[in-house]
């Protein structure tokens, strides 16, 4: 019998679950319920954020050892909720522009959040797996939400097939680890270090990691990222590149820190280098802004791997901070792309997503150009924006772990990214468009979403300790 007081600890999850089911019923009853569902989704996420802080400074294992809640899980879940709030606020105007403003869009987002909660809170591998599949199924559908566009359908199918294939790696890895340890409960699994010396367990651990590296976009499991981000609705691409990545990282981080397989440190270090190298170098050649941000997302996964390879407490803090900064700056950049993007004449492809379309943006809309510039500066790691401190904490954790060479390579590869980010900025401010472009407009909802992203980028940039004072990591 589960004590009633334990239900009080999962109020945020209950709020999200109830709203997800309710919005689904609303959509079934009335096909014109999109506006009501939109409002309910915003209220739901705000309520979940507020309720989350009741768990601040607690460390508990509840529900028969199936859930583990502490400040680290709280930091990751709140970051996801904030990113989802910005996404939902900004989504309505984009969906209306593309004629896909359906209530199930918001239902799918809420169900995806449910899956992310199970992944991050899960203290049992099977709970984590259920959460992963729930999130993934929602992502597959959302990637193809522009159902009349072949590119969107292609991205959904490609993501589904590759995702299903990678699920096999995770399931087989779980089977091998269970075969050695006799348990799927993480508390019990962590308590017996002798199991980690078993070669079958090591193989299972490696297969398990591969599945989550796929979700993060780590080389060589990144092949889906550019095509899916390019084909999916832009607002969905921004959400997947932030919330989806956070959920995957937050799931494997406790596993890596508690299962002391130090022989994997060099493997993770090599993966970090090749991921940063691949993402930054290929991004140099991109002329499509969505693909550029996709390769930028791959390089960001490489920076996160620098922290994962460090395998110390500083890495947890650095990764958590970087993901907060990354959520604001990456999501903000995608929101601006969604505003500039125009509906093409035949409705079968995207328009205004080439870099040439950004020429002269500062003259047409100085606000959009300014916001985009701030986001790109932060992504490039230029101080004093949040992205700079995110990379600083990751590289500092790497140095403290004795991986000085990894930090040096990471810093050098990060400098490459400055070129392709500055290229976009130069196009916006110092180049003239070759064709006559319509003036881009920012609606009230779009402006609200971008403003939240800008505030987060600047506040956590100028006051980095604010994050650590709020979430006191163990």
For each residue, the residues with C-beta under 8 A, 3 or more apart:
1:
2: 6 7 63 64
3: 6
4: 7 8
5: 8 9
6: 2 3 9 10 62 63
7: 2 4 10 11 14
8: 4 5 11 54
9: 5 6 54 55 58 60 62 67 69
10: 6 7 13 14 62 63 67 121
11: 7 8 14 15 51 54
12: 15 16 48 49 51 52 77 81 117
13: 10 16 17 114 117 121
14: 7 10 11 17 18
15: 11 12 18 19 44 47 48 51
16: 12 13 19 20 44 45 48 110 113 114 117
17: 13 14 20 21 114
18: 14 15 21 22
19: 15 16 22 23 40 41 44 110
20: 16 17 23 24 107 110 111 113 114
21: 17 18 24 25
22: 18 19 25 26 40
23: 19 20 26 27 37 40 41 103 106 107 110
24: 20 21 27 28 104 107
25: 21 22 28 29
26: 22 23 29 30 33 36 37 40 103
27: 23 24 30 31 33 37 102 103 104 107
28: 24 25
29: 25 26 33
30: 26 27 33
31: 27 103
32:
33: 26 27 29 30 36 37 103
34: 37 38 101 102 103 105 106
35: 38 39
36: 26 33 39 40 103
37: 23 26 27 33 34 40 41 103 106 107
38: 34 35 41 42 88 91 92 103 106
39: 35 36 42 43
40: 19 22 23 26 36 37 43 44 106
41: 19 23 37 38 44 45 88 106 109 110
42: 38 39 45 46 85 88 89
43: 39 40 46 47
44: 15 16 19 40 41 47 48 110
45: 16 41 42 48 49 81 84 85 88 113
46: 42 43 49 50 85
47: 15 43 44 50 51
48: 12 15 16 44 45 51 52 81 113
49: 12 45 46 52 53 78 81 82 85
50: 46 47 53
51: 11 12 15 47 48 54
52: 12 48 49 55 74 77 78 81
53: 49 50 56 74 78
54: 8 9 11 51
55: 9 52 58 69 74
56: 53 71 74 471
57: 71 472
58: 9 55 69 70 71
59: 69 70 71 474
60: 9 68 69 70
61: 65 67 68 69 123 187
62: 6 9 10 66 67 68 69
63: 2 6 10 66 67
64: 2
65: 61 123 124 185 187 188
66: 62 63 122 123 124 127 185
67: 9 10 61 62 63 121 122 123 127
68: 60 61 62 73 121 122 123 186 187 254
69: 9 55 58 59 60 61 62 73 74 121
70: 58 59 60 73 74 474
71: 56 57 58 59 74 75 471 472 473 474
72: 75 76 250 253 254 316 320 471 473 474
73: 68 69 70 76 77 120 121 250
74: 52 53 55 56 69 70 71 77 78 471
75: 71 72 78 79 320 324 467 471 473
76: 72 73 79 80 120 246 247 249 250 320 323
77: 12 52 73 74 80 81 116 117 120 121 250
78: 49 52 53 74 75 81 82
79: 75 76 82 83 246 320 323 324 327
80: 76 77 83 84 113 116 120 243 246 247
81: 12 45 48 49 52 77 78 84 85 113
82: 49 78 79 85 86 327 452 456
83: 79 80 86 87 239 242 243 246 327 331
84: 45 80 81 87 88 109 113 239 243
85: 42 45 46 49 81 82 88 89 452
86: 82 83 89 90 331 332 335 449 452 453
87: 83 84 90 91 109 235 238 239 243 331 449
88: 38 41 42 45 84 85 91 106 109
89: 42 85 86 92 445 448 449 452
90: 86 87 93 94 235 335 338 445 446 448 449 450
91: 38 87 88 94 95 105 106 235
92: 38 89 95 96 101 445
93: 90 96 97 443 445 446
94: 90 91 97 98 233 234 235 338 339 446
95: 91 92 98 100 101 102 105 233 235
96: 92 93 99 101
97: 93 94 343
98: 94 95 146 233 343
99: 96
100: 95 105 145 146 147 233
101: 34 92 95 96 105
102: 27 34 95 105
103: 23 26 27 31 33 34 36 37 38 106 107
104: 24 27 107 108
105: 34 91 95 100 101 102 108 109 142 145
106: 23 34 37 38 40 41 88 91 103 109 110
107: 20 23 24 27 37 103 104 110 111
108: 104 105 111 112 138 141 142
109: 41 84 87 88 105 106 112 113 138 142 239
110: 16 19 20 23 41 44 106 107 113 114
111: 20 107 108 114 115 134 138
112: 108 109 115 116 134 135 138 139 142 243
113: 16 20 45 48 80 81 84 109 110 116 117 243
114: 13 16 17 20 110 111 117 118 131 134
115: 111 112 118 119 130 131 132 133 134 135 136 138 247
116: 77 80 112 113 119 120 131 135 243 246 247
117: 12 13 16 77 113 114 120 121 131
118: 114 115 121 122 127 128 130 131 134
119: 115 116 122 128 131 132 135 247 248 250 251
120: 73 76 77 80 116 117 131 247 250 251
121: 10 13 67 68 69 73 77 117 118 127
122: 66 67 68 118 119 125 127 128 131 186 251
123: 61 65 66 67 68 127 185 186 187
124: 65 66 127 128 184 185 186
125: 122 128 129 174 177 178 184 185 186 189 208
126: 129 130 174 184
127: 66 67 118 121 122 123 124 130 131
128: 118 119 122 124 125 131 132 251
129: 125 126 132 133 170 171 174
130: 115 118 126 127 133 134
131: 114 115 116 117 118 119 120 122 127 128 134 135 247
132: 115 119 128 129 135 136 167 170 211 215 251
133: 115 129 130 136 137 167
134: 111 112 114 115 118 130 131 137 138
135: 112 115 116 119 131 132 138 139 244 247
136: 115 132 133 139 140 163 167 215
137: 133 134 140 141
138: 108 109 111 112 115 134 135 141 142
139: 112 135 136 142 143 159 163 240 244
140: 136 137 143 144 156 159 160 163
141: 108 137 138 144 145 156
142: 105 108 109 112 138 139 145 232 233 236 239 240
143: 139 140 152 155 156 159 228 231 232 233 236 240
144: 140 141 147 152 153 155 156 157 232
145: 100 105 141 142 152 232 233 236
146: 98 100 149 151 152 232 233
147: 100 144 152 153
148: 347 348
149: 146 152 153 231 347 348 349 350
150: 153 154 348
151: 146 154 155 230 231 348 349 350
152: 143 144 145 146 147 149 155 156 231 232 233
153: 144 147 149 150 156 157 231
154: 150 151 157 158 227 231
155: 143 144 151 152 158 159 227 228 229 230 231 232
156: 140 141 143 144 152 153 159 160 231 232
157: 144 153 154 160 161
158: 154 155 161 162 224 227 228 231
159: 139 140 143 155 156 162 163 224 228
160: 140 156 157 163 164
161: 157 158 164 165
162: 158 159 165 166 214 223 224
163: 136 139 140 159 160 166 167 214 224
164: 160 161 167 168
165: 161 162 168 169
166: 162 163 169 170 210 211 214 215 221
167: 132 133 136 163 164 170 171 211
168: 164 165 171 172
169: 165 166 172 173 207 208 210 211 214
170: 129 132 166 167 173 174 207 208 210 211 212
171: 129 167 168 174 175
172: 168 169 175 176 204 207
173: 169 170 176 177 203 204 205 206 207 208 209 210 211
174: 125 126 129 170 171 177 178 184 204 208
175: 171 172 178 179 204
176: 172 173 179 180 200 201 203 204 207
177: 125 173 174 180 181 184 189 201 204 205 208
178: 125 174 175 181 182 183 184
179: 175 176 182 200 204
180: 176 177 195 198 200 201 204
181: 177 178 188 189 192 195 201
182: 178 179
183: 178 188 189
184: 124 125 126 174 177 178 189
185: 65 66 123 124 125 188 189
186: 68 122 123 124 125 189 190 254 255 258
187: 61 65 68 123 190 191
188: 65 181 183 185 191 192
189: 125 177 181 183 184 185 186 192 195 259
190: 186 187 258 259
191: 187 188
192: 181 188 189 195
193: 196 197 260
194: 197 198
195: 180 181 189 192 198 201
196: 193 201 202 259 260 261
197: 193 194 201
198: 180 194 195 201 202
199: 202 203
200: 176 179 180 203 204
201: 176 177 180 181 195 196 197 198 204 205
202: 196 198 199 205 206 261 263
203: 173 176 199 200 206 207
204: 172 173 174 175 176 177 179 180 200 201 207 208
205: 173 177 201 202 208 209 259 261 264
206: 173 202 203 209 210 264
207: 169 170 172 173 176 203 204 210 211
208: 125 169 170 173 174 177 204 205 211 212 255
209: 173 205 206 212 213 252 264
210: 166 169 170 173 206 207 213 214 221
211: 132 166 167 169 170 173 207 208 214 215
212: 170 208 209 215 216 248 251 252
213: 209 210 216 218 221 271
214: 162 163 166 169 210 211 217 218 221 224
215: 132 136 166 211 212 244 245 247 248
216: 212 213 245 248 249 301 304
217: 214 221 222 224 225 245 275 297 298 301
218: 213 214 221 222 271 275 301 302 305
219: 222 271 274 275 278 279 298 302
220: 223 274
221: 166 210 213 214 217 218
222: 217 218 219 225 275 278 279 298 301
223: 162 220 227
224: 158 159 162 163 214 217 227 228
225: 217 222 228 229 294 295 297 298
226: 229 230 291 294 295
227: 154 155 158 223 224 230 231
228: 143 155 158 159 224 225 231 232 237 240
229: 155 225 226 232 237 240 241 290 291 293 294 297
230: 151 155 226 227 237 288 290 291 294
231: 143 149 151 152 153 154 155 156 158 227 228
232: 142 143 144 145 146 152 155 156 228 229 236 237 240
233: 94 95 98 100 142 143 145 146 152 236 237
234: 94 237 238 290 334 337 338 341 350 353
235: 87 90 91 94 95 238 239 334 335 338
236: 142 143 145 232 233 239 240
237: 228 229 230 232 233 234 240 241 290 293 294 334
238: 87 234 235 241 242 330 331 333 334 335 338
239: 83 84 87 109 142 235 236 242 243 244 331
240: 139 142 143 228 229 232 236 237 243 244 245
241: 229 237 238 244 245 293 294 297 330 331 334
242: 83 238 239 245 246 326 327 330 331
243: 80 83 84 87 112 113 116 239 240 246 247 327
244: 135 139 215 239 240 241 247 248
245: 215 216 217 240 241 242 248 249 297 300 301 304 323 326
246: 76 79 80 83 116 242 243 249 250 323 327
247: 76 80 115 116 119 120 131 135 215 243 244 250 251
248: 119 212 215 216 244 245 251 252
249: 76 216 245 246 252 253 304 308 319 323
250: 72 73 76 77 119 120 246 247 253
251: 119 120 122 128 132 212 247 248 254 255
252: 209 212 248 249 255 256 308
253: 72 249 250 256 257 308 315 316 319
254: 68 72 186 251 257 258
255: 186 208 251 252 258 259
256: 252 253 259 264 308 311
257: 253 254 311 313 315 316
258: 186 190 254 255
259: 189 190 196 205 255 256
260: 193 196 311
261: 196 202 205 264
262: 265 311
263: 202 266 267
264: 205 206 209 256 261 267 268
265: 262 268 269 309 311 401 403
266: 263 269 270
267: 263 264 270 271
268: 264 265 271 272 305 308 309 311
269: 265 266 272 273 305 306 309 403 406
270: 266 267 273 274
271: 213 218 219 267 268 274 275 302 305 309
272: 268 269 275 276 302 303 305 306 308 309 406 410
273: 269 270 276 277 302 406 409 410 413
274: 219 220 270 271 277 278 302
275: 217 218 219 222 271 272 278 279 298 299 301 302 305
276: 272 273 279 280 299 302 303 305 306 409 410 413 414
277: 273 274 280 281 302 413
278: 219 222 274 275 281 282 295 298 299 302
279: 219 222 275 276 282 283 295 296 297 298 299 300 301 302
280: 276 277 283 284 295 299 413 414 416 417 420
281: 277 278 284 416
282: 278 279 285 286 295 298
283: 279 280 286 292 295 296 299 417 420
284: 280 281 416 419 420
285: 282
286: 282 283 289 291 292 295 355 420
287: 354 355 356
288: 230 291 292 353 354 355
289: 286 292 293 337 353 354 355 357 358 424
290: 229 230 234 237 293 294 334 337 350 353
291: 226 229 230 286 288 294 295
292: 283 286 288 289 295 296 355 420 424
293: 229 237 241 289 290 296 297 330 333 334 337
294: 225 226 229 230 237 241 290 291 297 298
295: 225 226 278 279 280 282 283 286 291 292 298 299
296: 279 283 292 293 299 300 330 379 417 420 421
297: 217 225 229 241 245 279 293 294 300 301 330
298: 217 219 222 225 275 278 279 282 294 295 301 302
299: 275 276 278 279 280 283 295 296 302 303 413 417
300: 245 279 296 297 303 304 326 330 379
301: 216 217 218 222 245 275 279 297 298 304 305
302: 218 219 271 272 273 274 275 276 277 278 279 298 299 305 306 410 413
303: 272 276 299 300 306 307 322 390 391 394 410 414
304: 216 245 249 300 301 307 308 319 322 323 394
305: 218 268 269 271 272 275 276 301 302 308 309
306: 269 272 276 302 303 309 310 394 395 397 398 403 406 407 410
307: 303 304 310 315 316 318 319 322 393 394 397 398
308: 249 252 253 256 268 272 304 305 311 315 319
309: 265 268 269 271 272 305 306 398 401 403 406
310: 306 307 314 315 318 394 397 398 400 401 403
311: 256 257 260 262 265 268 308 315 401
312: 315 397 400 401
313: 257 316 317 473
314: 310 317 318 393 396 397 400 401
315: 253 257 307 308 310 311 312 318 319 394 397 398 401
316: 72 253 257 307 313 319 320 473
317: 313 314 320 321 393 397 468 473
318: 307 310 314 315 321 322 390 393 394 396 397
319: 249 253 304 307 308 315 316 322 323 394
320: 72 75 76 79 316 317 323 324 467 471 473
321: 317 318 324 325 389 390 393 460 464 467 468
322: 303 304 307 318 319 325 326 390 391 393 394
323: 76 79 245 246 249 304 319 320 326 327 390
324: 75 79 320 321 327 328 386 390 456 460 467
325: 321 322 328 329 378 385 386 387 389 390 456 457 460 461
326: 242 245 300 322 323 329 330 387 390
327: 79 82 83 242 243 246 323 324 330 331 456
328: 324 325 331 332 378 386 452 453 454 456 457 460
329: 325 326 332 333 375 378 379 385 386 387 453 457
330: 238 241 242 293 296 297 300 326 327 333 334 375 379
331: 83 86 87 238 239 241 242 327 328 334 335 453
332: 86 328 329 335 336 371 375 450 453 454 457
333: 238 293 329 330 336 337 372 375 376 379
334: 234 235 237 238 241 290 293 330 331 337 338
335: 86 90 235 238 331 332 338 339 446 449 450 453
336: 332 333 339 340 368 371 372 375 450
337: 234 289 290 293 333 334 340 341 353
338: 90 94 234 235 238 334 335 341 446
339: 94 335 336 368 440 441 442 446 450
340: 336 337 352 353 357 358 361 368 440
341: 234 337 338 350 351 352 353
342: 351 352 438
343: 97 98 347 351
344: 347 348 349 350 351
345: 351
346: 349
347: 148 149 343 344
348: 148 149 150 151 344
349: 149 151 344 346
350: 149 151 234 290 341 344 353
351: 341 342 343 344 345 357
352: 340 341 342 357 437
353: 234 288 289 290 337 340 341 350 357
354: 287 288 289 357
355: 286 287 288 289 292 358 359 423 424 427
356: 287 359 427 433 434
357: 289 340 351 352 353 354 433 437
358: 289 340 355 361 424 427 428
359: 355 356 427 428 431 432 433 434
360: 363 364 428 431 432 433 437
361: 340 358 364 365 368 369 372 427 428 440
362: 365 366 369 370 428 429
363: 360 366
364: 360 361 437 438 439 440
365: 361 362 368 369 439 440 441 442
366: 362 363 369 370
367: 370 371 442
368: 336 339 340 361 365 371 372 440 442
369: 361 362 365 366 372 373 428 429
370: 362 366 367 373 374
371: 332 336 367 368 374 375 450 454
372: 333 336 361 368 369 375 376 424 425 428
373: 369 370 376 377 425 428 429
374: 370 371 377 378 385 454 457 458
375: 329 330 332 333 336 371 372 378 379 453 454 457
376: 333 372 373 379 380 421 422 424 425
377: 373 374 380 382 385 387 421 425
378: 325 328 329 374 375 381 382 385 386 387 388 457 461
379: 296 300 329 330 333 375 376 387 417 421
380: 376 377 387 414 417 418 421 422
381: 378 387 388 390 391 414 417 418
382: 377 378 385 387 388 418
383: 388 389 461
384: 388 461 462
385: 325 329 374 377 378 382 388 457 458 461
386: 324 325 328 329 378 389 390 456 457 458 459 460 461 464
387: 325 326 329 377 378 379 380 381 382 390 391 457 461
388: 378 381 382 383 384 385 391 392 461
389: 321 325 383 386 392 393 460 461 464
390: 303 318 321 322 323 324 325 326 381 386 387 393 394
391: 303 322 381 387 388 394 395 410 414
392: 388 389 395 396
393: 307 314 317 318 321 322 389 390 396 397
394: 303 304 306 307 310 315 318 319 322 390 391 397 398 410
395: 306 391 392 398 399 407 410 411
396: 314 318 392 393 399 400 407
397: 306 307 310 312 314 315 317 318 393 394 400 401
398: 306 307 309 310 315 394 395 401 403 404 406 407 410
399: 395 396 402 403 404 407
400: 310 312 314 396 397
401: 265 309 310 311 312 314 315 397 398
402: 399
403: 265 269 306 309 310 398 399 406 407
404: 398 399 407 408
405: 408 409
406: 269 272 273 306 309 398 403 409 410
407: 306 395 396 398 399 403 404 410 411
408: 404 405 411 412
409: 273 276 405 406 412 413
410: 272 273 276 302 303 306 391 394 395 398 406 407 413 414
411: 395 407 408 414 415
412: 408 409 415 416
413: 273 276 277 280 299 302 409 410 416 417
414: 276 280 303 380 381 391 410 411 417 418
415: 411 412 418
416: 280 281 284 412 413 419 420
417: 280 283 296 299 379 380 381 413 414 420 421
418: 380 381 382 414 415 421 422
419: 284 416 422 423
420: 280 283 284 286 292 296 416 417 423 424
421: 296 376 377 379 380 417 418 424 425
422: 376 380 418 419 425 426
423: 355 419 420 426 427
424: 289 292 355 358 372 376 420 421 427 428
425: 372 373 376 377 421 422 428 429
426: 422 423 429 430 431
427: 355 356 358 359 361 423 424 430 431
428: 358 359 360 361 362 369 372 373 424 425 431
429: 362 369 373 425 426
430: 426 427
431: 359 360 426 427 428
432: 359 360
433: 356 357 359 360 436 437
434: 356 359
435:
436: 433
437: 352 357 360 364 433
438: 342 364
439: 364 365
440: 339 340 361 364 365 368
441: 339 365
442: 339 365 367 368 446 447 450
443: 93 446 447
444: 447 448
445: 89 90 92 93 448 449
446: 90 93 94 335 338 339 442 443 449 450
447: 442 443 444 450 451
448: 89 90 444 445 451 452
449: 86 87 89 90 335 445 446 452 453
450: 90 332 335 336 339 371 442 446 447 453 454
451: 447 448 454 455
452: 82 85 86 89 328 448 449 455 456
453: 86 328 329 331 332 335 375 449 450 456 457
454: 328 332 371 374 375 450 451 457 458
455: 451 452 458 459
456: 82 324 325 327 328 386 452 453 459 460
457: 325 328 329 332 374 375 378 385 386 387 453 454 460 461
458: 374 385 386 454 455 461 462
459: 386 455 456 462 463 466
460: 321 324 325 328 386 389 456 457 463 464 466 467
461: 325 378 383 384 385 386 387 388 389 457 458 464
462: 384 458 459
463: 459 460 466
464: 321 386 389 460 461 467 468
465: 468 469
466: 459 460 463 469 470
467: 75 320 321 324 460 464 470 471
468: 317 321 464 465 471 472 473
469: 465 466 472
470: 466 467
471: 56 71 72 74 75 320 467 468
472: 57 71 468 469
473: 71 72 75 313 316 317 320 468
474: 59 70 71 72
